[in-house]
Amino acid sequence: MDNWKTAYEKWRTFQHLEPSLKKELEDIKDNKSLEDAFYKELTFGTGGMRGLLGPGINRMNIYTVRKAVNGLVNYLKVNCVNVRDRGVVVSYDSRYMSKEFALETAKVLGDFGIKAHVFNTLHPTPVLSFAVRYLGAVAGVMITASHNPPEYNGFKVYNEDGGQITPEEASDITAAIQKADDELTIPYMEESELKERELLSWIGSEIDNAYLECLEQISNLNADERNQDKELQIVFTPLHGTAYDLVMKGLQQLNFNQVEVVKAQAEPDPEFSTVESPNPEEHQAFSMAIELGKQSGADILIGTDPDADRLGVAVRNDAGEYNVLTGNQLGSLLLDYILSHSEQALLANGRMIKTIVTSELGRKIADYYGVKTIDTLTGFKFIGEKIRQFDATGETFVFGYEESYGYLISSFARDKDAVQAAVHASEMAYFWKKQGKTLHAALDELYERHGYYLEGMSSLTFKGKEGSEKIAAIMKTIRKEPLTEIAGLQVQQIEDYDSGERTILGSEQSIEQIDLPQENVVKYKLEKDSWVCLRPSGTEPKIKCYFGVCGSSKQESDGRLAALKTHMDEVIDQI
């Protein structure tokens, strides 16, 4: 919206503005902050919307949530069947306003006569995905901002398959949202009337029990092993989020009973007061777990993000110190463990799915076991979409992962699942301990067998309107002035996922079409099994630069990776 003052005046003069939002609005004194809150509507992307809490059309609040639900319902009425009877599942995490936004979602659904199945306590995102499938619901809504800072929240939409909405679905929902001009006057039903008309159903333990049953069935332990106490010391931190109950129950039903929980991080806390960031990708998030691990002599440390769709793991290295594995490393270990314990008949038609910025080590491991690898764009929504296609093609899903700590072992959920991954990683650590090895040693074996694949990522944060313009300028320049050499490595291919073209460089340059959806991403494939990829984040005000290399030794790979990072930092800095 060009004229932010018009939107601001509408809010300022609205007589029935929610009191706390009215006070916040009155407290904003500088025009720059007001402009940022009102210069555009909060973007609804392929996963939903995520933003700062507060008043304004570019903020998360009850009015932007109501408008999003209104658009979602109008989309469902056109594109799905039996919407009222099947209903929508709603869940929420530990953030500020999460439960309130969940109830606002139910209120707008109720005004359309659509039943809301709302979890009676905060729950992990993957359990919301599972519940949509289990209940046969028409859609799901998860109120979460994942691992963003405390001042954020979000509204994440799932389709009837339990997967994140696809770009096509998001586009149609966005169009439906925009048809409602005034977010302040979206109709809704009061909670008392929802209950009276039986349009609000609180979900209790039934879903959890069904989920845990599925979780137990994907174990690679035989029946006798499942019933034995496991000699494995585990430290677990849910980082103030939603994972505590289900991870603990998942471990206990396989008799992993030697589990110590980081007590200071076990309780839900919207401030995430013990960490700088509630993100298991950030090594500082493991500080308390590492201290507890040193005291107990733990074999493995596991940490989940607030909505429990991402898992981080730390294990002892050769020096006896805890080392936090990267998402690529843990994914490679899980993939190898799963495939090495799978029947050959299953693998013949098996498919492993990863994203274009995930390590190529996964492809090497899958090849080793005769499993085909499928690449998708960044985002687990694309992995979920591929799994849905397998229902028609007859292909078998064996594992899916992305470098940003997201893993899915079994498709009874259709989004990355830290509960599945936490239990399976513990089982994997137990398997290797029985062989007299740590997970660190098992990873070294993978490198020795397949090559020293190393990856890295750097990101720059540009907030607000000016930040969005800077990110757009960087991507525009990269396309207009494509690189032909990076850190002394020749560019062999340039993949532009916005144009859908792959340019193959050489004496005779050629162009191929990329069979993936359109996205604002540019990837350079270099000589010596190296690559660089530039991608604006879809959920944060960041531009990310990913790197991947493969050398004959760790030293060689470390040097090459550092050179790529240095070169790209200089390129972006110049722009």
N, C-alpha and C positions, 0 to 999 in steps of 0.2 A: 504494500500500500504506500503510495507516494506521499500522501498527506497524513502523516501520523497524528497531527494535532486534531483532525476530525475524529479519529478513533478514540483518542484520549478524552476529548470533550464529551463524547457519548458516554464513556465510563464515568467520568467525573460528575456528570449531571444525572446519572441513572439513580432514581430515588430508592430503589430496592437493592442496591449493591450490597453484597455480603459484608457485614461490619468490619471484619478483620482485613479484608481486601481494601475496603474504603479507607481504613486508617493507614495501611501501607502506601496506598496511592497518595494520600495527603502528605506522607512523610518524604516522598521523593521530590527533591527541590531542584535538581539540575536537569536541564533540557536534554543532555546527552543520554542520561539514564531513562528518561521518559521516552525519548525517540526509540531507544533500543527495545523498550517494552511494547511499543505500538507501531513501529515502522513496517512490520509485516506480520502475517498470521504465523503462528507456530507451525513449522513444516511437518506435514504428515508424509512420512516416507515409506519405504518398503517394509519396515518393521513396526510402524506406528509413529508416535511422536515422543520426543523427549526434550525437556528444557528446564530452565530455572523456575522455581516456584515464585509466585508473586502475581500482582495485578497486571493486566495487559493482554493483548491478543497474541503476543509473542512469548507468553509465559504459561506454565502449567498452573491451572486453577480450576475451580468447579465449572466455570463457564466454558473454557476451552475443552474440558472433558465432556461436558454435556453436548457441545456442538459436534465433537468427534463421534460420540455414541449415536447422535441423531443421524449423521451421515452414514455410519456403519449399518444402522437398521434399514435405512432407505436402500442401501446397496443389497442387503440380505433379502429384502422383500422381492427384489427383481431377479436375483441370481440364485436363490436357494429355495428349497421346498420345505413345507411344514415348519416354517420358522417359529411360529408361536408355540407349537406343541413340543418342539425339540429344545428350544431355549438356548441361552448363552451361558457359558461357564465364566465366572469372574474370580480372580485371585489377586493377591497383593503381597508386597514384601514389607520390610521393617521401616521404610522411609516415612518422613513427615508427609502427612495427608494421604498415605496409601489406602488405609481402610476407608477414609472419607470418600476418596475418588472411586473406590470399588462400589460403595453404596450409591454414589451419584450415578454410576453406570447402571445400576439396577433400577434406579428411579426413572431414568429416561427409557430404558427397555420396557418398564412396566407401563408407561404412558401409551406404548404401542401394543400393550397386551401380551408382551413377550416375557416369559418366565426367566428369571436370573437364578442360576445355581451358584451361590457365593460360598467360598470356603469360610468356615467359622473361625479360623485362625490363619495367620500368615503362612504361606506355603511356597515351595520352590516353583520356579517357572516350568521346569520339565514335568512336574506333576499336574500343572494346568494343562499342558499339552496332552498328557495321558488321560486326564479327566474328560476332555472334549471327545476323545475317541471312545472312552468307556461308556459315557452317557449318551453317545450319539447326538451330541449337541450340534447346533448349526455353526457355532463360532466360539472363540474364547477371547477373553480380555485379561491381560496381566498388567497390573499397576506396579511398575518398577522402572528404575533408572539404572539397573544392573550395578556396575561398580563406579558410577559417576560420583562426584563429591556430594556431601549432604544436602546442598542447596538445590539439587536436581530431583525431579521425578519424571515418570513417563507413562505412556499408554500404549501397550503392545498388543497387536491383534493377531489371532490365530484362526486359520480356516477350519472347515469341518473335518479335515484330515488330521488336525492337531499340529500342523506345521505353521510357521510364520507365513503371513500372506505374501504372495508372489508380487513382483513389480506390476504385473497387469491388474491384479486384484487391488493393489494399493492405489494405482492410478484411478480406477473406477470408484473406490471409496473416497479418495480425495475429491473427485468431481462431485460426489454426492454431498460431502461435507460443505463444499463451497456454495452449494445451492441455498444453504441456510444463511441469510445475510446477517442476522443479528444473534450473536452467541448469548447475549444477555437475556433473551426471551424464549429460549428453547423450552418447550413443555416438558414437565416431569411429574411424577406421582409421589406423594409423600409416603414415607416408610410404613406408616400405620395402614394406609390403604393397600399397599403392596401385600402386606400380611393378610389383610382381610380378604383380598381377592386371590390369595394363594399364588402370587406372582414372584415371591421371594422364597427360595429354598436354601437353607443353610446346609452346606456339605459337612458331614462329620467324618467318622473313621472309615467308612466303607471304601472310599477311594484309596486311602493310604494302604489298607489291607490288600486290596487288589494289586496296587502298584508293587508292594513288597513281595507278593507272590510271584509276579513277573520277574522281579529283580533276582529272586533266589534261583529261578529257573535258568538264568543265563550264566550261572557259575560253571566253571570248567572243573570244579572239584567233584570227585565221585561221592556217592551217598555216604560212605564210611568216613571220608575226609571231612565232609560237611558237619558231621556229628561230633568231631573231635575238637578239643580245645587247641587253638593254634598258638604255637610259640612265635609270636610276632608282636613286638612292641610298637604300638601306633600312637602318635600324637595327632589330635584333630582340632582345628579351629574353624568355626563357621563364620568368623569375621563379623560378628554381630548381626547375622542374617537369618535365613530361613531353613538352613540345612540340618540343624542339630538332630531333631527327632528322627528323620528318615535315614540319615547316614548311620546314626547309632543303631537303629533297629536293623538296618541292612547288614551291618557288620555282625551284630549279635546273632542273627539267624543263621549265619555261617560259622558261629562260634569263634569269632575274633573278639575275645573278651579282654585282652590286655590293651585297652584304649584309654588314654588320658586326654582329657579335654582342656584346652586353654580356658580356664574359668572366666577370666576377665573379658574374653571375647565370645563367650557362649550365649550371653543374653542379647536379644535384639536391641539395637541402639541406633536411632536415626542419625546421631552425630558421628558414629563410627569412631568413638573417642580415643581408642587405643592405637589407631593407625593414621598415617598421613593420607592413605588412600585404601579403601576396602577392596583392593584388587590383587588377587593372587599372582598376577603378572609382575607386580612390584615386589621386589625381594624384601623390602622393609616390612611388608605385611606379615612376614614369617618370623619377625624378631622374637616375639614371645614364644612361638612354637619351638623355635630353635633352642631357646633357653630351657624350656621344659624338656625338650628332647635330650639335651646334654645331661640333665639331672636323671632321667629315666633310662638313658641308653637306648632310645627309640630306634627302630629299624627304618621307619618311614614317617614323615610328617605330611599331613594332608590338610589343605585349606580350600574352602569354597567361598565364592563371592556372595554378596548379600542375597541375590535371588537364586543362587545355587545352580546356575547353568555353566559356570566355569570352575575348573579345579586346578590348583597348583600342588606340586609335590616336591619335597626336599628329601634327599638321601645322602648318606655319608660317601665322601670321595676317598681316594687312596690315602689322603693325609688324615682321614678320620673326621674331617669337618663336614658340616651339612652344606650341601650344594642344592640350590633350587633349580630343578630341571626347567628347561624352556618348554613351551607348548609343543614345539616340533619334536623334542627329545622324548617327552612322555608319550606323545602320540605314536611315535615310531616303536617305542617299547610295547605299548598296548597292542598295536597292530601285529607285531611279531608274536606276542604271547597268544593272541586270539587265533591267528592263522596256524601257528604250530600246534594248537590243540583242537583244530577243526578237522572234520572228516574230509578226505580228498574228494569225495563225491559232491560235497557242498561247495568246495572251492572251485570246481570246474566251471560253475556258472556264477561264481562269486564276484562281487563288485566292491571295491574300496573307493570311497569318495573323499576328495580333498579339494581345497581351494587353490586358486592360481598363485597365492602368495605363501602357500604351505610347502614345507621341505620336499625336495625331490627324493629324499631318502625313503619316504613312504612308498613311492612308485617302485624303487629298487626292491624293497622288502616284498611288496605285493607280487612283482615279477618273479621273485625267488620262489614263491609258493604257487605260481601259476594263476594269480588273480589279476583281473583287469582293473586298471585305475581310471577313474573318471574325474576330470577337473571341472570345477564350477567357479563362478565369480565369488568374491569374498562375501561371507555372510552365510550363516547356517540355514537361512531360508532356502537357499539354492540346493543345499544338500537334502533338506526335507522334501523339496519338490522332486528331486531325482528319485528318492525312495518311493514316492507316490507313483511315479512312472513305472517302477519295477512291478507294481501290482498288475500292470497290463502287459509288460514285456516278458515277465517270468524270470527276470534276473534276480539274483539273491544278494541282498545287502549284508555285508560282513563287518563293516566298520566305516565310520566317517569322522573326520576331524579337521580342525583349522588351527593355525599357528597361535591364535589368541586364546589358548587354553580351553577350547571347546571340543568335546568328544561325545560320540554316541556309539554304544556297543550294540544295543538292540533297538529295533524300530518300534517297540511298544510305546515309546515316546517319539516325537518327530522334531525335537529340537535338542540342542546340546544339553547334556545331562550330567551334572557334577555328582549327583547321587550314584548313578550307575558307575561313573568313572572312579569315584572314591573307593567304592567297594571292590571294583575290579582291579584297581591299582594295588590295593592291599593284598588281594589274592595273588596277584602277580609277584609282589615282593615276597610273599610266603613261599611261592613256588621256587623262586631263585634262591631264597635262604636255605631251602632244603638241598639245593645243589651246592651250598657253601659259597654263594655269591651274593653281592649286593646288586641293586638295580644299576648302580654306577658301573660295575664290572660288566653287567649284561649289555649296557649301552656301548661300552668299549668293544665288545664282541661284534655288535652290529656295525660299528665303524670299520673294524678290521675286515669284515666280510664284504661290505658294500662301498666303502669310501668314507672319508671324513667330511660329511656334509655339515656345514655350519650356516646359520642364518642370523640375521639381525634386523633391527628396525629402529629408525629414528623418526621423531615427529616434532612438528612445530605447531604451537597453539596460536590461533588468531581469533580473538573473541569479537562478537558484535558485527555490525554492518561493515565496518572497515576491514575486519578480519576475513569476512566472506569474500570481499573484493580482492584481497591479497591472494587468497587461495585460488580464486578463479584466474588471476593474472599469472600465477606460477604454472598452472596447467595449460593455459593458452600459449605461453612462451615455449614450454616443452614440446608442444605440438608444432608450433611454427618454426622452431629452430631445433630439430631433432638431433640428438647426440649420435656420433658415429664411433666414438671411443670413450671408454670409462675406465680410469685408473690403468691405462695401458692395455686394456682388453678390448678387442674389436667387437663392435656390435654386429651380430649376425641376423637378428630379427627384431623388428619393432611391432609390438602388438598394441593397437589402439582400440580399446573396447568400446569407445564412444562411436567411432565410425564403423566398428566391426571388421576392421581390416588388419591383416598381418603382412607387413612389408619385409620381404626376404632380401637382404642386401648381398652384394657380390658383383661379379663381372656382368651378370645379366640380372638386374633387379626385377623381382616379380611380386605380385600382390595376391594374397589368398583371403577368403572370407573366414571369419571366426564364428563358429557355431555356438555362440553364447549370447545372452541378452546384452543390451546396450548398457554401458556404465562408464562413468568418468574415470577411467583408469588407463595408464600407459605403462607397458612392460617392455623392458629391453632384455633380450636374450643374448648373452655374450659368449665368447669362446671359453674353453676350459670349464664347461658346466657351471657357469656363473650367470647371474641375472640380477636385475634391478627393477623395482616396480614402484610407481608413484600413484597414490590414491588418496583423495580427500575422504576423511572419515564420514560415515553416514549418520553417526550418533553424537559426535563431539566436534567442537570447532577446531579441528586439526587437519593438517595434511601429513600423511604418513609416507615414508620411503622405506621399502622393504629390500633386503639383500639376501642372496643365497650364493654359496660357493661349494666346491668340492675339490679337495686336494688329496695328495697321497699321504699326508700327515696332518696332525692337528696344528703344528707350527705353520705349515704352508697355508692351511685354510684360514687360520687366525690372521696372518699377514695380508692375505688377499681380501678378506672381509673388511679389515681396517682401512685398506686402501680405497675400496669402493665407497665406504662411508665418508671418508675424508673428501673424496672427489665430489660426491653428490651434495655434501654440505656446502662446498664452495659454489657449486652450480646454483643451488637454491638461494644462497646468500647474495650472489650476483644479481639474480632476478629481483 
